[in-house]
Every structure is written in C-alpha cells, then in structure tokens.
Amino acid sequence: VIRRILEKSSAIKTVHEASGGEEALEMIPKVKPDVITLDVNMPGMDGVTALKHIIVKHSIPVIMLSAFTEEGAGTTFDCMSYGAVDFICKPSRFGGSLSEKEEEIIQKIINACDVTVNSISKARVAKRNTTTFERYLSFKSKADSIIVMGAGEGGYSGFLKLLPSLPKHFSAGMLGIQYMEDEYFDSFCKYLNKYSKIWVK
C-alpha cells in the first residue's frame, strides 16, 4: 500500500520492497535508498531491531509505520528516540485508511530526505518513581528565564533526548513547540513524563 501511494508522486522512486527486517538490511547497501519506511511489526526481525541496525550502520532517515494504540504509542516514541525521523500511523480497527493520508505520507518522505541522521544509540533513562503531581509541586518556584524550543514535523527526537536529561530543579521554564496531529499530543506528553525529571504538560 505504501509503495502504491509513493509511486503516485513523480518526486519519489521506490527502489526496493522488503518482506522483513533481515532482507531490508541485506538490500540497503545494494539499492542505497535516501529514505526508508519501516513497519514496527514484521516477520522475523521486527522493525525496532531493524531500525537500530539501520541507524548505526547506515545513518539513513527512517519513517516508522505503527499502530498508534496506547501500547503502540510507547513503541513509536521509542523508535523516535532511537533515531527514526517520523512516523506514519497505520489504520486502526476503528476505521481509517492509509489512502486517506496519501499527501501527508508523500510529504513525510520528501521532508525526510532533508534530514541528516547521525549514528547514535538510545541512552535508556530509567522511569521516574515520582508522580506527575509530585514533580509539579517541586517545580512551583518562579523560573529565572524561559527557553523556547521549536521543531517541525518529525522533530520528536530532539524533545525525546533533551527533556529527560534536564535536572529536577531546572531553573528555567521551557516552552516546546512541536507540530503534530492533535490526537498524538497526549500520548507524547505521557511518554515524556515516564522519563523526565520535570513535569511535561
């Protein structure tokens, strides 16, 4: 389905379609793609494992396909923190289809071509034991300054790397601007709050 959508754009050429993670890793050096779309759920090597190999060995922009359920959201944002540049939500059992998002999918691929991917690995940060409310109470003092950080669509990884690394008593307030569809915001904040010492709202 993704291939058929992408082939509608004269700006995109599909160079290979792999049936699983192992085949994808084998073909990447041969076909040298500019962007890779990668399903989280695949036979054999899953998409998360394949993503880690791609980021370390090839530094090619990867866009993940995943079901954005409550459980799937965590996996999706894990992939963003590993180095994927964006994601495409697969249709849920409640309806919707990828064909309804054709223009968005094509634009995500084109945008990903301009992203420089560095060979990185995720530093797993332990989940916090404090509740969101306890973190809120500990951060009621006035901020010395305000930091504004903006990211375009696909800029999730910046927030996923920066916010968990901030200390509990960070003296500045932070306003983050991230373009994403409304239904993803709540899941994104909940994910960040699992790993951040500061309260993310």
C-alpha positions as CSV (number, residue, x, y, z in Angstrom):
1,V,0.0,0.0,0.0
2,I,2.8,2.4,0.9
3,R,4.6,1.7,-2.3
4,R,1.5,2.3,-4.4
5,I,1.0,5.6,-2.6
6,L,4.6,6.8,-3.1
7,E,4.6,5.9,-6.8
8,K,1.8,8.4,-7.3
9,S,4.5,11.1,-6.8
10,S,6.9,12.0,-9.6
11,A,9.4,13.1,-6.9
12,I,9.7,9.6,-5.4
13,K,11.1,6.4,-6.8
14,T,10.7,3.1,-4.9
15,V,13.9,1.2,-5.2
16,H,13.1,-1.9,-3.2
17,E,10.3,-3.5,-1.2
18,A,11.5,-5.9,1.5
19,S,9.4,-8.6,3.2
20,G,11.2,-8.3,6.6
21,G,14.0,-6.7,8.6
22,E,16.7,-9.2,7.5
23,E,16.0,-8.6,3.8
24,A,15.9,-4.9,4.3
25,L,19.3,-4.8,5.9
26,E,20.7,-7.0,3.2
27,M,19.4,-4.8,0.4
28,I,20.2,-1.3,1.8
29,P,23.9,-1.4,0.7
30,K,22.8,-2.6,-2.8
31,V,20.0,-0.1,-3.5
32,K,21.3,2.8,-1.4
33,P,17.9,4.4,-0.5
34,D,17.6,8.0,0.5
35,V,14.7,7.2,2.9
36,I,13.4,4.0,4.4
37,T,9.8,3.3,5.6
38,L,9.8,0.6,8.2
39,D,6.9,-1.3,9.8
40,V,7.2,-1.9,13.6
41,N,5.6,-5.4,13.2
42,M,7.3,-7.6,10.6
43,P,8.0,-11.3,10.3
44,G,11.4,-12.4,11.6
45,M,13.4,-9.3,12.7
46,D,11.0,-6.7,14.0
47,G,11.1,-3.0,12.9
48,V,12.6,-1.7,16.2
49,T,15.6,-4.1,15.9
50,A,16.0,-3.3,12.2
51,L,15.9,0.4,13.0
52,K,18.7,0.1,15.4
53,H,20.9,-1.6,12.8
54,I,20.0,1.0,10.1
55,I,20.8,4.0,12.3
56,V,24.1,2.5,13.5
57,K,25.3,1.1,10.2
58,H,23.8,3.3,7.5
59,S,22.6,6.6,9.0
60,I,19.6,6.8,6.6
61,P,16.4,8.6,7.6
62,V,13.7,6.1,8.7
63,I,10.0,6.7,8.9
64,M,8.2,4.1,11.1
65,L,4.8,2.7,10.4
66,S,3.0,1.8,13.6
67,A,-0.4,1.3,15.1
68,F,-1.0,4.3,17.4
69,T,-2.7,2.5,20.2
70,E,-1.9,3.2,23.9
71,E,0.7,0.4,23.8
72,G,1.8,1.3,20.2
73,A,2.4,4.9,21.1
74,G,5.2,3.9,23.5
75,T,6.9,1.8,20.9
76,T,6.5,4.6,18.3
77,F,8.2,7.1,20.6
78,D,10.9,4.6,21.5
79,C,11.7,4.5,17.8
80,M,11.8,8.3,17.6
81,S,14.3,8.3,20.5
82,Y,16.4,5.6,18.7
83,G,16.7,7.9,15.7
84,A,13.7,7.4,13.4
85,V,12.8,10.9,12.0
86,D,9.0,10.5,11.8
87,F,6.1,8.0,11.9
88,I,3.0,7.1,9.9
89,C,0.0,5.7,11.8
90,K,-1.4,2.6,10.4
91,P,-5.2,2.4,10.2
92,S,-6.8,1.1,13.4
93,R,-9.6,-1.5,13.7
94,F,-11.9,1.5,14.3
95,G,-11.5,2.7,10.8
96,G,-9.4,5.0,8.6
97,S,-7.1,4.0,5.8
98,L,-3.6,5.0,4.5
99,S,-5.1,6.2,1.3
100,E,-6.8,9.0,3.2
101,K,-3.3,10.2,4.1
102,E,-1.6,10.0,0.7
103,E,-0.5,13.6,0.5
104,E,0.8,13.6,4.1
105,I,2.7,10.3,3.6
106,I,4.3,11.6,0.4
107,Q,5.3,14.9,2.1
108,K,6.8,13.0,5.0
109,I,9.1,11.0,2.6
110,I,10.1,14.2,0.8
111,N,10.8,16.0,4.1
112,A,12.8,13.1,5.4
113,C,15.3,13.4,2.5
114,D,16.5,16.7,4.0
115,V,17.2,15.2,7.5
116,T,20.8,14.4,8.5
117,V,20.9,11.3,10.6
118,N,23.9,10.7,12.9
119,S,24.9,7.3,14.0
120,I,23.5,7.2,17.6
121,S,22.2,4.9,20.2
122,K,19.5,5.5,22.7
123,A,20.5,6.1,26.2
124,R,17.8,4.4,28.2
125,V,16.7,6.6,31.0
126,A,15.0,4.9,34.0
127,K,11.4,5.6,34.5
128,R,10.7,8.1,37.3
129,N,9.2,6.9,40.6
130,T,7.7,10.3,41.4
131,T,4.2,11.1,40.2
132,T,3.4,13.9,37.8
133,F,1.8,15.8,40.6
134,E,4.8,15.5,42.9
135,R,7.0,16.8,40.1
136,Y,4.6,19.7,39.6
137,L,4.7,20.6,43.3
138,S,8.5,20.5,43.3
139,F,8.6,23.0,40.3
140,K,6.4,25.7,41.7
141,S,9.1,28.3,42.2
142,K,9.5,31.1,39.7
143,A,11.7,30.5,36.7
144,D,14.8,32.6,36.2
145,S,14.3,32.6,32.4
146,I,12.3,30.9,29.7
147,I,13.7,28.7,26.9
148,V,11.7,28.3,23.7
149,M,12.4,25.3,21.6
150,G,10.7,24.7,18.3
151,A,10.7,21.7,16.0
152,G,8.9,21.0,12.7
153,E,7.1,17.8,11.9
154,G,9.5,14.9,12.5
155,G,11.4,16.8,15.3
156,Y,10.2,14.5,18.1
157,S,13.7,13.0,18.7
158,G,15.0,16.4,19.9
159,F,12.5,16.6,22.7
160,L,12.9,12.9,23.5
161,K,16.6,13.3,24.0
162,L,16.6,16.7,25.7
163,L,13.8,16.7,28.2
164,P,14.7,13.5,30.1
165,S,18.2,14.9,30.5
166,L,17.1,18.1,32.3
167,P,17.7,18.1,36.1
168,K,14.7,18.1,38.5
169,H,15.3,21.6,39.7
170,F,15.9,23.1,36.3
171,S,15.8,26.9,36.9
172,A,14.2,27.9,33.5
173,G,10.8,27.4,32.2
174,M,10.6,25.7,28.8
175,L,8.1,26.1,26.1
176,G,8.3,23.4,23.4
177,I,6.7,23.8,20.0
178,Q,6.2,20.6,18.1
179,Y,4.0,20.2,15.1
180,M,1.9,17.0,15.2
181,E,-1.7,15.9,14.9
182,D,-3.9,16.7,17.9
183,E,-4.5,13.1,18.8
184,Y,-0.8,12.4,19.4
185,F,-0.1,15.2,21.9
186,D,-1.5,13.4,25.0
187,S,0.4,10.2,24.3
188,F,3.6,12.2,23.6
189,C,3.4,14.1,26.9
190,K,2.6,10.9,28.8
191,Y,5.6,9.2,27.3
192,L,7.9,12.1,28.1
193,N,6.6,12.1,31.7
194,K,7.7,8.5,32.2
195,Y,11.4,9.5,31.7
196,S,11.6,13.2,32.6
197,K,12.5,14.6,35.9
198,I,10.5,17.8,35.2
199,W,6.7,17.9,34.7
200,V,5.8,17.9,31.0
201,K,2.3,19.2,30.1
